[in-house]
Amino acid sequence: MPLPTRELGTSGLEITTLGFGAWAAGGAGWAFGWGPQDDAQSLAAMRRALELGINCIDTAPVYGLGHSEEVIGRLLRELPANQRPLVFTKCGQVWDPGDPAKPARSDLHPDSIRGECEASLRRLGIDCIDLLQFHWPDRTGVPIEDSWGEMIRLVEQGKIRAVGVSNFDVPLLERCESMRHVDSLQPPFSMIRRKAASDVIPWSIEHGTGVICYSPMQAGLLTDTFTTDRMTRLSPDDWRHKSPDFHTPQLERNLKLRDYIRPVAARHDTSVAAVAVAWTLASSGVTGAIVGARAPKQVDGWIGAADLTLTAEDLDEIAVAIERTGAGEGPARPD
């Protein structure tokens, strides 16, 4: 059965409600990696996602300092043109080649944007990026109007089809929208990180901007198997060691919320991971969710979210669980 699709705002792109997230495919050796990753497993996971009907892959140059895009480029080269997925990538994170462990700098200077776009096209082996997104707001003092103007030029020159932003707030969205429509917004959104439902998602609904949320399983916390013991066994360079969500007291609250979800998953004969992702898709204005996997079996664990419709009773039960556990912040129930 084909997966359900939704139009990404007014961009003309129609995407499956689940997209494959290739953050972990970047491997180890950089500031926000997930630890060592086998390229063969990354490729197998991507192939499994496409086999099950997913039609879009999301990545970024900074994921492995170019490595994630290179792995996706290998995948694209083995596929006939008419079977290739839509490719979404980003720009604005500039790293120091001499110190790969140093966090990247958020830089949206027009020259940097153009250079990053050209480098992504080379690594991916394609002529046009389906969706290019600002990864994070600029931290160097460049006016967003200069940055967005460069994105507009890249569209006009046929380098990219659609333009979007990630991790932007409403004031920045407004400034971009005044120059050229924002096709897509990619905010963090999960049962734990719910703030987007109170500001940027309502803005996107009002302006016809598509919303592709990331980390709907909150980096593995909202899955069936994550435990406090597993946290201690993560690779030393796994970025999750730096996240408050994975340390006391948030870790215990988050896992308690996950445990409250188990009866909902059991009623639907599915996984906790699928329920977590379906919860984000139940929110008005959300076009799709980017979901990561490091192996094919992980794709199998959440693919059911595409066809899972949570009932009003399910959503009420989850809202009560959110309030009881005190996990995260933001509205407890999707609109």
N, C-alpha and C positions, 0 to 999 in steps of 0.2 A: 504494500500500500504506500502511495506517495505521502510524504510528510506535508502537513498543512503549511501554507505560505501566507505572507502578508506583504502588502506594499510598504516599502520603506519611505514613509512620508510621501512627498511628491517627486522623488528622485527618478522614478521610472524603473527602479530596481525592485524585483519581487524576490523576497528571501524566505527560506524556510524559517520557522519560528525558533529552531535551534541552529546555531552556527558552531563550527569547531574552533576552539581557542588554542592557538599555537604558542602560548607563552612558555610552557615547560619545554617545548622543542628546542629552545635556545640552549639548553644544557647548563653546565656549570661554568665557573670561572668569571662571573660578573656579579655586580652588586645585588641584583634581585633575581637570581636564578633559583631553581627548585632542586639543586643538586645535580649530580651526573645523570645524563639521559642518553639512552642508546638511540641513534638515528634510525636504525631499522625498526625499533618499536614505535618511534614517532610516525614514521611513514606508514606502518601497519595500522596505527590508530586512525590516521587520516583516511586511509583507504577504507577502513571499516565504516567511518562516518559517511563517506560518499556512497558506499554500497547500501547503507541504510536510508539514503535519500537526502542527506544534508547537502545544501547547495552553496555554502559560503564558508570561507576560512578567514579568520582574523589573526593578524600578527602585528609585529612592529620591528623596525630596524634594531632597536635596543635589546630585543629579546636574544640574548646570546651574542650581542654586538654584531649583528648581521647573520648569525647562524640559523635562526629560525626561518628567515626568508630564504636562505640558501636551501634548506631542507624542503621547503614548499616548492621552490624552483625545480628540485629533482622530481617531486611528485607531478608537477605540471608537465614536465617534459615527457613523462611516460603516458600521458593521457591524450586521446584524440581531442582536437579543439572543441568539438561539440559536447564533450563530457567534462570539460574543465569547470571547477567551481568558481563562483565569484570570489575575488581576492580583495580583502580589506587590509590596509596597513596604515601606518601612522608616520608622523614626523615631529620634530621639536625636541628630541632627546639626544644631546650631543655628548659622546663619551671621549675619554682620554685614552688613546691607543696605548700610551705608555704605562697606564695604570688601570687595567680593566676592572679591578675591584672597586674603584672609586665611583660613587653614584654619578649618573649622567647629569648634565646641566640642561635645564629647561630653556631652550633658545629658539625663538620663532623669528629670527632675522630672515628677511626674504631670501638672501643668498643661501642661507643654510637650508631653508625649506626646499629650494630648487635643487640644491646639491643632494639632499637626502632623497628626494623623489627620483632623481636620475639613478642614484645608487640602488634604490629599491627595485626599480625597473630592471636593472642589470642582474641583480641577485635573483629576482623572480623569473627572469627570462621572458618578460611580456612587454608589450608595446603601450599598454594603457592599464592603469590601476582603477579598479571598479569603484573603490571608495578610499579616499585619503583623508585622514583625520589628524587634527592637532592632538598630540598625546596628553599634554598638560599645558596649562597657561604659562606664558613666557615669564621668566624670572630675571631677564637682563635689561628690562626697560624699553623694549621695542613696543611701540603702540600696536594694539591688535589690528587696527585698520591697515597698517603696512603689511602685516602678516597675512590677513585675509585677502588683501589685494593680490598678493602673490598666488594664493590658491585659486583665485578667480582667473588669473592669467594662465595657470596650468590647465584649467578646464578649457579655456578658449583655445589652447594649443593642442588639445587632444591627449594630454598626458594622463589625465584623470577624468572619470565620468561623473563622480559625485564627491561632494566635500562635506566633512563633518568635524566634530570636535569631541573630545573626551575630557571628563573631569572639569568642565566649565560651569560657572555659576550663571545665574540669570542676567546680571549686568553685562557680562562678557558676551553672552548669547545675543542680547539686544544690540550690542555694537556691531557684531557680525551680521545680524539679520538686516540692519539698516543699509548694508552695502550689497549683500547678495544672500539669497535664502540659505539657511543652514539645513542641509539635507538630512543630517543625522547627528544624533547625540549619543554618546556612549558613557553612561554614568555607572558607578558601582551601585548594585541594587540586589538585595537579598533579604531574607527574613531577619537578618542581623543588621545589615546596613540598609535602612529604610528611608533615609532622609530625602532621597530623590523624589519620593512620592509626594512630598509636600512643597516642592519648588520647581525643579527643572523638568520633571515629567508633565505637570500641569502646563508649564510654559510651552512645551513641545506640542501638546494637544492643541493649544490655542493657535499655534503658528504652523501646524502641518508638518512638523519635523518628526522624522522617524526616531525611535528610541531602541537601541540595542544595548541591553544591560550586560555588565560583566560581573564575574564572580558570583553567580546566583547560588552556588553551593558554599560560598564564603571560604574559598580556597581549601575545600575538603572537610570543613567542620560539619557541614550539613549533609553528611553521607552516612551510610550504615556502619562503616567500620572504623571511623576515626576514634582514637582513645587518648587519654593522657599518657599512657605508656608509649603509644606510637609517636607522640610528640617528642619524647626523649630520644627516639631512634631516628629522627629525621637527620639527613645529612647536615654536618656542621655549617655548610654554606647555604643551606636552604633559607630563603628570605623570611619564612614564617617565624623563625627564631626572633626576628626583629619586631613582630607584630603584637600589640597588646591583646588582640583577640585570641592569641595562642598562649597566654600566660594568665596566672591567677590574678584577679578573680574572674576575668572575662571568660577564660577557657571553660571553667566549670559551669557558668551560666549558659554559655553557648551549647555545650554538650547536653545540659539538662533540657534545653529547648529541643535539641535534636531528638532526645529520647521521647519527649511529648509527641513528636510527629510520628513515631512508629505505629500507633494504632490507626492513624489516617492512612499510612502506606499499606498496612495490612488489609484495611477495608477495600482498597483498590487493587490489591494483589500486585503491588509494585514496590519500588525501593524508596527509601527516605530521600535519596538524591533526586529521584524523579519528582517527588512531591515538592521539594525545595525549589526546583526549577519551574515547575508548573505554577507555583505560588507567584513567581515574578510575572509569568505570562498572563496571569489572571488580572493584572493591574491594567486599567484603562491607559491607553497611550503607549504601552510597550509593544514594539513590533517583534522583537526576538530577544533571545538570550545567547550569549557566547559562553560555551561550556568547554572546559579543558579535559584532556585525557592524555595519559602517558602510555597507554596500551589499549588494544582493542577491547578487552573485557571491561574497561572503564566506560567506554562508549556504550556498551550493552547495558551498563548499569543505570544510565540516565536517559537513554533515547526514548523511553516510554513517556517522558514528560510531554512530548509533542502531541500526543493524543489523549492526555490526561486532563479532564475537566474537573476541577475541585468544586464541590457543592457549597452552597451557602453555609451549611452546617460544618463542613470541613474548615472553611475560612474562619468561621466563628470560633471553632475549637482551637485553631492555630493562634488566633488573636488572644484568646484567654491564656494560652501557653506563653506567648510573648510577654504578656503583662505579669504573669506569675513568676517567670524566671528573671525578668528585668534584663533580658539579653538585648543588646544593641540599642538603637534609637530610631525614632521616626514613627509614622502611623502604623498601627498594629494590624490593619486590615486593608488589602488592596481595594481601591475604589472601583 
